[in-house]
Amino acid sequence: MRKSPKNRRAMPFEQWPEPDRLAWLAATTSGADDLLAVDRPALRWRTTSRELFVRYYGIWLAWLKSRGELDPVLEPGARVTRQRLTEYLKAQRALGVGAKTLVNQAVSLRHMFEALAPEQDWTWMLPMVGKLKTAVVVAKNHSDLPSISELFGLGLHLMRFAEEKHEGSPKQRAIMFRNGLMIALLAARPVMRRENLARIRIGQHLVREGSQFFLQFSKDEMKGGRGRAAPLHPIFTAPLERYIEVHRPVLLIGKPDTHGVLLISKDGNPIYPHAMSSEIGKVTEAAFGRRVCAHEFRHAAGSSIAKEDPKHVEIAPSILGHADYRTSESYYIFADEYAAFQHLDAALEKLASGPEDPEIK
C-alpha cells in the first residue's frame, strides 16, 4: 500500500523546537566582529543548498515527532544516534524515496548537524554516507535518450497543439502550453537545472531587449558558482509573449501576481521544481515511451552535440555550464559563449519551420 505523502512533509521552521531554531539562527548570523566564519559553514552555503538542507532537516524533525521522539528541550545534536538515523533512512526508503535522494538526505543532514551542533564530531556519519553512495548505481548509458532536437520539437509541438486545436478548457490548454514552453526552454538552454527553470522571474531572470528575450542568472543561482547570461532565439519571442499575456493569467486563477515567477502551477502558485520535473517526465514518457527527467536534458544535449555535430563538440562546456572543464576534458570551450549558443540555436531552428510532430501516446 502506498504511503501517504504526509509522511514526507517537512516541518516548517516556525514549528521547529526552540533549541533548533536558536541553533539555526546562530549558525546563519554573522556579526561585524565575526572573524571565525570557518566555524559557521552555513554562511557559505548557496541559497539553493541552504533551502535543500533545511527542507530535509524539517523532514527529519517531522519523522521524530511522528514517533514521539521529538523532545522540545533537547539540543539538536543530542537527538542524533547512529541507530535512530539508520531507522530514519530505512523509513524514508520504505516510503519509496529513491537511492540517490536518500544519499542527498544523508549528506544534507550531516551538513545540518555540523551547523547546528558544531561542537560535536560528525565524522562517524561519513562511512554511512559512503555505503549509501556505493549502493547507488547510476546508468551511464544514455543511448535511449531522445535527441535534444526531438525534445525541443516536442516542446514546440505542445505549444502549437494548445493554440491550434482548441481542445479542452482554457486551463488545460494553458497547462499544455506551459509544459511545452518548459521543455523547449530546457532543451534550448540545458545550462539551466530544474531549480533555475522553476525560479525564473520575469524582469529579473527573463529580460527583454527589443524583440529578443534573454535569460540571466547570478553566480549564487548556478551550480558552478558562475553567473550565466544567454540570449533566447527569436523563435521564443512569440510563445513567451503568448504565454505571459494569455496562458499565465489563466493559471494564476485570479491570485495576486506579487512574485513575478514565470512558470505557474495548476493551483495558481509558482511551480515547485519537483512538480515541474514530474510534469516534464509524464509528457516525455507519453511522447517517447521513455521518461526524461529534467537533468537528463543535459545528457541529451551533450550526446546530441557529440553525435550530430562532432566538429563542434568543443562547445559542450559552454552549453552545459561546466565550471571545471575537466568534467568534459575532451572538449575545448569556445571563448565566445554567445557564438556557442548561436550554434545550438541554428540546429534547433531547423525544427521551427514545421518538422513532423512527435506522436503523443
WOTA-V46028 format. One record per pair of residues at least 12 apart in sequence whose ideal C-beta (glycine too) atoms are under 7 Angstrom apart, sorted by the first residue. I is the first residue (numbers start at 1). J is the second residue. D is the distance in Angstrom with one decimal. If there is no record, write none. Layout:
I|J|D, I|J|D
This chain:
3|95|4.6, 3|96|6.7, 7|95|5.6, 8|59|6.3, 8|95|6.0, 9|62|6.0, 10|55|4.8, 10|58|3.0, 10|59|4.7, 10|62|6.2, 11|58|4.4, 11|61|4.4, 11|62|4.4, 11|65|6.9, 12|58|6.8, 13|54|6.9, 16|61|6.1, 17|70|6.7, 17|72|4.3, 18|72|6.9, 19|73|7.0, 19|74|6.7, 19|75|5.1, 19|76|6.3, 20|76|5.1, 20|116|6.7, 23|76|5.4, 23|116|4.2, 24|116|6.4, 27|40|5.9, 27|42|4.4, 27|115|4.2, 27|116|6.1, 28|42|5.0, 28|43|6.5, 30|43|5.6, 39|118|6.0, 41|114|6.4, 41|115|5.9, 42|115|4.3, 46|220|5.8, 47|220|5.9, 48|195|5.5, 52|108|5.9, 53|108|4.5, 53|111|5.3, 53|112|5.2, 56|105|5.0, 56|108|4.0, 56|109|6.1, 57|109|6.5, 57|112|4.4, 60|88|6.4, 60|109|6.0, 63|88|5.6, 63|91|6.4, 64|79|6.5, 75|117|6.6, 76|116|4.1, 76|117|5.4, 77|113|6.3, 77|116|6.7, 77|117|2.9, 77|120|4.7, 80|113|6.0, 82|124|6.9, 89|102|6.1, 89|106|6.4, 92|105|6.3, 99|135|5.9, 99|136|4.6, 100|136|5.4, 102|132|6.0, 103|129|6.9, 103|132|4.8, 103|133|5.6, 103|136|6.0, 106|128|6.5, 106|129|5.0, 106|132|5.6, 107|129|5.9, 110|122|5.8, 110|125|4.7, 110|129|6.5, 142|296|6.9, 142|299|4.5, 142|303|5.7, 144|290|5.7, 145|292|6.5, 145|296|6.1, 145|299|6.1, 145|300|4.8, 145|303|6.4, 146|288|5.0, 146|292|6.5, 146|300|6.4, 147|300|6.4, 147|304|4.6, 148|187|5.3, 148|300|4.7, 148|301|4.6, 148|304|4.2, 149|304|6.5, 149|347|6.4, 149|348|6.4, 149|351|6.0, 150|358|6.6, 151|183|6.1, 151|187|4.3, 151|292|6.9, 151|297|6.4, 151|300|6.0, 152|184|5.7, 152|187|3.9, 152|188|6.1, 152|348|4.9, 152|351|6.0, 153|351|4.6, 153|355|6.0, 153|358|6.2, 154|183|5.7, 154|287|5.2, 154|358|5.2, 155|180|4.6, 155|181|6.8, 155|183|3.6, 155|184|2.9, 155|187|6.1, 156|180|6.9, 156|184|6.0, 156|351|6.3, 156|352|6.8, 157|357|4.1, 157|358|6.1, 158|176|5.5, 158|179|5.7, 158|180|2.9, 158|183|6.9, 159|177|5.3, 159|180|3.9, 159|181|6.3, 159|239|5.3, 161|176|6.6, 162|176|4.1, 162|177|4.0, 162|180|6.7, 163|177|7.0, 170|250|5.1, 171|250|5.7, 174|247|3.9, 174|250|4.2, 174|251|5.1, 175|266|6.0, 177|243|6.0, 177|247|4.7, 178|243|6.7, 178|247|6.3, 178|251|6.7, 178|263|6.3, 179|279|5.6, 179|283|5.3, 181|239|6.0, 181|243|5.5, 182|197|6.5, 182|263|6.3, 182|276|6.3, 182|280|6.2, 183|280|6.1, 183|283|6.7, 185|197|6.4, 186|294|6.3, 186|297|4.8, 187|297|6.0, 188|232|7.0, 188|233|6.7, 188|348|5.9, 189|215|6.0, 189|230|5.7, 190|297|4.9, 190|298|4.7, 190|301|4.1, 190|319|6.3, 190|320|6.0, 191|228|5.7, 191|230|6.7, 191|319|6.4, 191|320|6.2, 191|321|3.9, 193|223|6.3, 193|295|6.9, 194|273|4.6, 194|276|6.1, 194|277|5.1, 194|294|3.8, 195|273|5.0, 196|217|5.8, 196|221|6.4, 197|276|6.7, 198|263|6.1, 198|271|5.6, 198|272|6.6, 198|273|4.2, 198|276|4.9, 199|261|6.9, 200|261|7.0, 200|262|4.3, 200|263|6.7, 201|260|4.6, 201|261|5.7, 201|262|6.8, 202|244|6.8, 202|260|4.9, 202|262|5.6, 203|260|6.1, 205|217|6.1, 206|262|5.8, 211|234|6.7, 211|237|5.8, 212|231|6.0, 212|232|6.8, 212|234|6.2, 212|237|6.7, 213|232|4.5, 213|236|5.9, 213|237|6.3, 213|240|5.6, 214|229|6.3, 214|230|6.9, 214|231|5.3, 214|232|6.5, 215|230|5.2, 215|232|6.2, 216|228|7.0, 216|229|4.1, 222|321|6.6, 224|321|5.7, 224|322|6.8, 224|323|2.9, 225|323|6.2, 226|323|5.4, 228|321|6.0, 230|341|5.2, 231|338|6.9, 231|341|6.4, 233|345|4.2, 233|348|6.9, 233|349|6.5, 235|349|6.5, 235|352|4.9, 248|264|5.8, 251|264|3.9, 251|266|6.9, 251|268|6.5, 252|264|5.8, 252|268|5.2, 253|268|4.1, 255|268|4.2, 263|276|6.6, 277|293|5.7, 277|294|4.5, 280|294|5.7, 281|293|5.6, 286|360|5.7, 286|361|5.1, 287|358|4.9, 287|360|5.7, 287|361|6.9, 289|361|6.9, 298|320|5.5, 301|319|5.9, 301|320|6.5, 302|316|5.3, 302|320|6.1, 309|347|6.8, 312|343|6.0, 313|331|6.0, 314|331|5.0, 314|332|3.7, 314|333|6.5, 314|334|6.6, 315|334|5.3, 315|340|4.3, 315|343|5.9, 316|328|5.5, 316|331|4.9, 317|331|5.2, 317|333|4.5, 318|333|5.6, 318|334|5.4, 318|337|5.0, 318|340|4.0, 319|340|6.0, 319|344|5.8
